């Protein structure tokens, strides 16, 4: 496995926080980042892995089956 194949720890941390809290905004508050920064990190992780990681769910988000 090449180093470039390993996901960024910051991206993984952002995804874990969003998944645990069910909200990008709440994750941003906990991580002391902007909503946009957390969204970009999760989107980048999804692209890196080739998976759709989260989807809208009411006023929050939920983790996909992928």
C-alpha positions as CSV (number, residue, x, y, z in Angstrom):
1,X,0.0,0.0,0.0
2,X,1.4,3.4,-1.0
3,X,1.2,6.3,1.4
4,X,-1.0,8.1,-1.0
5,X,-3.6,5.3,-0.7
6,X,-4.0,5.9,3.0
7,X,-6.8,8.4,3.9
8,X,-6.0,11.6,5.7
9,X,-6.4,11.3,9.5
10,X,-8.0,14.7,9.5
11,X,-10.6,13.5,6.9
12,X,-11.2,10.4,8.9
13,X,-11.6,12.4,12.1
14,X,-14.1,14.8,10.4
15,X,-16.1,11.8,9.1
16,X,-16.2,10.0,12.5
17,X,-17.4,13.2,14.2
18,X,-20.1,13.8,11.6
19,X,-21.2,10.1,11.8
20,X,-21.3,10.2,15.7
21,X,-23.1,13.5,16.0
22,X,-25.3,13.2,12.9
23,X,-24.6,16.8,11.9
24,X,-22.0,18.6,9.9
25,X,-22.6,21.8,11.9
26,X,-22.2,20.0,15.3
27,X,-19.1,18.3,14.1
28,X,-17.7,21.6,12.9
29,X,-18.3,23.1,16.4
30,X,-16.7,20.1,18.1
31,X,-13.7,20.2,15.8
32,X,-13.4,24.0,15.8
33,X,-13.7,24.1,12.0
34,X,-16.1,25.7,9.7
35,X,-19.1,23.8,8.3
36,X,-17.6,24.1,4.9
37,X,-14.2,22.7,6.0
38,X,-15.9,19.6,7.5
39,X,-18.1,19.1,4.5
40,X,-15.0,19.3,2.2
41,X,-13.1,16.8,4.3
42,X,-15.9,14.3,4.3
43,X,-16.4,14.7,0.6
44,X,-12.7,14.3,-0.1
45,X,-12.7,11.1,2.0
46,X,-15.6,9.8,0.0
47,X,-13.9,10.5,-3.3
48,X,-10.6,8.9,-2.0
49,X,-12.5,5.8,-1.0
50,X,-14.9,5.8,-4.0
51,X,-17.9,5.7,-1.7
52,X,-20.9,7.9,-0.8
53,X,-20.4,8.2,3.0
54,X,-23.2,10.4,4.2
55,X,-26.6,11.5,2.9
56,X,-29.1,14.1,4.1
57,X,-31.6,13.0,6.7
58,X,-34.1,15.6,7.8
59,X,-32.1,18.4,9.4
60,X,-29.0,16.3,9.8
61,X,-27.1,13.6,8.0
62,X,-26.8,9.8,8.3
63,X,-24.1,7.4,7.3
64,X,-24.8,5.4,4.2
65,X,-24.7,1.6,4.0
66,X,-21.5,1.9,2.0
